[in-house]
Amino acid sequence: MAEPLRILQILRAPVGGLFRHVRDLTFELASRGHHIGLLADSLTADGLTDSRLAELARAASLGIHRLPMPRVAGIADATTPLAARKLADKLDIQVAHGHGAKGGFNARLVRMGHTNRVALYTPHGGVLNYRPSSLAGKAFRQMERILLAQTDAIVFESAFAQAAYRRMIAEPNCLAPVVHNGLQPAEFEPVAIRPDARDFVFIGEFRDVKGINYLLDALVAVKAPDGRPATLVMAGSGPEMDATRARIANLGLNDRVELTGVLPARDALSRGRCAVVPSLAESLPYVILEAASGQLPVISTMVGGIAEIFGPTAKSLVPAASAPALQAAMQRVLSNPDVAHAEMLERLDYIRTRFSVTHMADQIESLYRETLSRRAGI
């Protein structure tokens, strides 16, 4: 039997789909005997962060650690990498796996100068989501090019992210496979929809990139077949929460939109009959996998790697940043529920055999060992 590895998972925000990926990977690798530590930002949290980290501590035998990692730039970008290196040395880390732009930045610096340590990086959108013309985007992309020399593998969560990296940054000079996110077997059980469920459900961070304004604008004119105005529940939090509340009021939607705050995914999904993902940019969002496996119809924009999840149903994806397109898709679901149900079943069959936690962890574990062997010159 192969020796267990000592792995440090590094991420900025312990929230959302990125954290969900790290959590699933940690539990699966720990079940295989590996020793896992987690390093996360100390500045970012939501209503479930503490309970999520407490749960994860059961699988993280090398501990849960927090250091400041500002979202864009800050003094901690100079101090945190040094502290992270000291932590990795203390824990005798072999594999530093960074998730997102800041996680990847710190993982590569943790590797620097160590001949027996490898660094892997999963973008999760991250730097690829910044506008090409923005100063932050230009800075992060240049940093990515510099850090390629310290990168043993880039794990792309979608073929879209892989192509975008090549186009926007560089052709990777290291291993660079596509490894799709995975689901637990229990997640393919149908979500128990509540009797008081709204027509639609949104789950995510309240940020401009999530397309919330387009969703609210679209909702205004959507009606059920009996003429009743359509309703929406929104689960999550974020910097645009106050602006979202104001927009709901300005559009006269206070009686039609419910804001729940942060909820576990299946709890949130149980409160709506169709999931809507109006994002302007994504990589491979878990919310679509969770809704599709939970057997809800899904309306989504055609961004990132979402078509890789939709498979044969990708023809129903709508253009991003278009309230009229979202409105039409939402109206179709309410007016033709049988068609929406048939599409949901087709999508369910597609993802059931292609997106599993076991398959995801098999590929990543193999990549850890291959990069270590290459680093050692074996």
N, C-alpha and C positions, 0 to 999 in steps of 0.2 A: 504494500500500500504506500502511495506517495506521502511524503511528509506534509503535515499541515503548514499553511502559509500564514505569515503575519502581515495583515493588510490594514491600511488606513484609508477609509473613505472620507473624502474632503468635499464639502459643499458649503455654499454661502447660506442660503435661506432654508431652514428646516420646515418648509411649508410646500404645499402644492404637489404637482406630479413628479418633479425632480426628487423631492424627499420620499415620495411613495416608491420610486424606483430604487433609491438607496436602501430604504427599509426592507423591501422584498429581497434585494440582493444580499443584504446583511444576514437576514434570517436564513436564507437558503444556504449561503456559504458556511455559516456557523453550524448548521445541521450536518454539514459534511466534515466538521472537525477543524475548520480554519479559525484562527484567532483574529478577531475584527475589532478595530477601534474606529471611532467616528469623531471628526473634527468639523464643527459647524460654527456659523456666525453667531456672535453673542448679541448682535444689535437687532436681529430680525426675529419676529415671533408672531403667531396668531393665537386664537383662543384654544387651539388644540396642541400647540407645540410642546408644552411641558408634559402632557400625558403621552404624546407620541414618543418623545425621547425617553420617558420612563419605561415605556413598553419595550423600546429598542434596546435599552440597557441590558435586558435579559439575554440578548444575543451578542452584545458587544463586550467580549471578555477583556478587551484592552481599554475599555472605558469610553465614556462620552465626554468630549472636550469642547469648550467654547472659546473662541477668540474673535475679536472684531474684524469684520470683512465688509467694508462699505460697499454699497451697490455699484457706484461708479468709480470714485477715486477719493482717497483720504490718506492721512498720516499712517493709518494702520496698514496700508499697502507696503510700507517699509518695515514696520515692526512685526506684523503677524507672520510673514514668511520665516523670519529668524526664530520666532517662538515655535512655529510649526516644525522647523528642522530639529530643534532641541527636543520636542516631543517625539518625533519620529525616531531620533537616535535613542532616546530613553526607552521607547517601546520596542526597539530593534526591528523596525518595520522593513519588510522586503518589497512590498507593493504599495505605492501611493497612487490611489485612483481618485482623480479630481472630477467633479461634476459641475457643469456650468462654467462660465468664464472665470470667475474668481476661484472656484475650486480647482480648475485646471491650472491656473496661474500658480497657486500655492503648491500643487502636487509636483509640478515641474521644478520649482525651486527647492522642494524637499529632496528631490533626486540629485540635484546638482552636486557634483564632486564625489558621489558615492558609486563605487563600482559594483556593489552587490545589492543595489536597490533600483527598481524600475518605476517609471511614471506612466500611467495611462490617463487618458482624458476623454470624457464623454461631454460633448458640447450642450446637449439638451436645448438646442436653439441658441441661447446665450449670445455670444458675439455675433452670430449670424442674423440675429433679429434687429441689430442696430441699422439704422438707415445708412446707406453707403456714403452719403454726403455729411453725416454728423461727425463732429470732432471726436466724440467718444467712440463711434464706430471705427473711424480711421485709426485712433490710438490703439484700440483693442486688436484690430486686425494686424497692425504692425507688430504688436507684442506677440501675437500668435506666430508670426513668421520667425521672430527671434527665438521663441520657445520650442520650435520644432526640433532644434538641436538637442533638447533635453526630453524629448518625447519618445517613448518606446512603442506606444500604440495609441491610436485614436479610435474609440468605439463609437461609431455613428448609430444613432437610434433609428435612423431612417435613411433610405436611399436619397431622399431629397436633401437631407443635411449633408450627406457625403458629397453630392454634386455641388451644393452651395459652397461648401468649404473649398473645394477645388477651384471654383469659379472666383470666389471672393478673396481667398487667402493664398493658397498654394496647393500644389500636388504633394500630398504627404510623402515624406521620405522614410516612413515607418509602416508597420502593420496598420491597416485601416479598414477593418471589416464593418458591415452593417449587422447590428444585433438588435432586433426589435424588442420592445418592452414586453413583459409577460404577465399573465393573470394566474391567480390561484384557482384550482378546480371549483371551489365553492362559489366563486364569482360568476359561474355560468348558471347558477340557480336564478330563477326569475325574481326580480325585485317585487316585494309585496306593496302594491300601490295603495296608498291610503284612500279611504272613502272621500275625504275632503281635498284630494289632490287638485292642483291647478292644471291648466291645459299644458303649460310649458314649464321647464325647469332649466335654469342656468346655474352652473357651478364653476367658480374660478375666482381669480384675483380681480379686484376692481381697479383695473388699469386700462389706459387708452387702447393698448394693443389687443385687448380682449374683445373689442368691438361692441361694448355695452351700449353706447349711444345709438348705434345702428339697430340694435335689437329693440330698444325702447321705442324708437321712431317707427319701426316695423309693426310693433304690437298695436299701435293706436287704432288701425283700421281692421285688424283681424277679428272675425266674428265666428262663433259656432253656427252650425246649420239652422238652429232655432232663433238666430239673431242676437244671442247673448254675446256681449263683448268678451273676447278671450282674456285669460288670466295667466299670470307668470309668477313663479317663485324664484328668488335669486339667493343662492347660498355662497358665502365667501366674505372676504374683507380686502382692504387695500387702500392705497392713497387716494383713489377717486371715489370713495364711499360718499363723502359729503356732496360732491358734485353730482353723483348719481341720484341721491335723494332729491336734490334740487331739480334735476331734469324730470324725474318722475312727477313731481308736483307741477312743474310748468306744463307738462303734457296732459295733465288731468288724469293721471294713472294711479293715484294713491289707493283707490279702492280695488285696483286690478293687479297690483304688484305687491308681493310680500317679500320683505328682506329678512332673512333668518339669521344672518351672521354665519360663522364657520360651522359646518356640520360634517360628520363622517359621510363619505360618498354615497353609500347605499341609503342612508337616512335621507339625505338630500334628494336622491333620485326617487324615493318613495313618495315625494311630495308633488311630483309632476308626471304627466302622462306622455310627454315627449321632451327629450333633451335638445337644447339648442346651443350650438357652439359657434358664435359669430366672429371668431378671432380674425384679426388682421395679419397675424403671423403666428406660426406654431412649428414644432418639429414633429413629434408623435405623441399627441396629448393623451394622457391616461383617461381623462374624463370621457372620451369617446369610446375607448375600450371598455370602461366600466359600465357605461350606459348600454352599449351594444351587447355585452355579455349578460347584463341584467335584463335584457329583452325589452328595452324601450326603443321606440323609433328615435332616430337621431337626425336632426337638421344641422348641417355644418357648412362652413365656407371652404372653398377650394384653395387651401394654403398649406404650405409645408408638406409633411408626409401623410396627411390625412387620407389621401386617396389610397395609400398603401393599406390602411385599415378598412376602408370602404370596399376595396376590391371590385367585385362585379357590380356593386351598387354605386360606384363613383359618379355615374352619370347624374345622380341627384344632388351632387354638391353645387353650391351656389357661389357666385362671385363675392369676394370680400368687399367691404366698404360700400354695400348696396342695400339700403333699407327696403327698396321695392322688391329686390330679389328675395330677401328674407321674408318679407310680408307674403309674397306669393307662395313660398315653400311652406310657411306656417299655415296659410289658408288651405293649401292642398291637404295637409295632414288632418285638419279638422273636417274638411269636406269629404275626404275619401279615406276613412280610417282603415278600411280593408286593404287598400293598396299600400298604405304605410306599414301595416302589420306584415304583409307578404314580403316587403322589402327588408323589414327587420329580420325575418327568419332567414332570408338569403344571406344577409350580412353575418348573422350569428353562425351559420354553417361555415362561412369563410374564415372567421377569426378563431373558431374553436380549435382547429388543427394547426394554427400558425402562430399563436401568441400564448405561450405558457411560461411560467416562472422557471420551471425545470430546464426547458430548452434554453432560455436566456442565460441562466447561471452556468449551464454546461459550457456554452460558448465563451463566456467571460472567464471562467475558471481555467479553461484550456489556454486562453490568451495570456493570463497571468503566468502560467508555467512556461509557455513558449517564449515570452519576453525575457523571463529570468534566465532561461537556457541560452538565449542569444546574447544576453548581457555578459554571461559567464563564459561565452565563447564555446559552448558545448555543441 
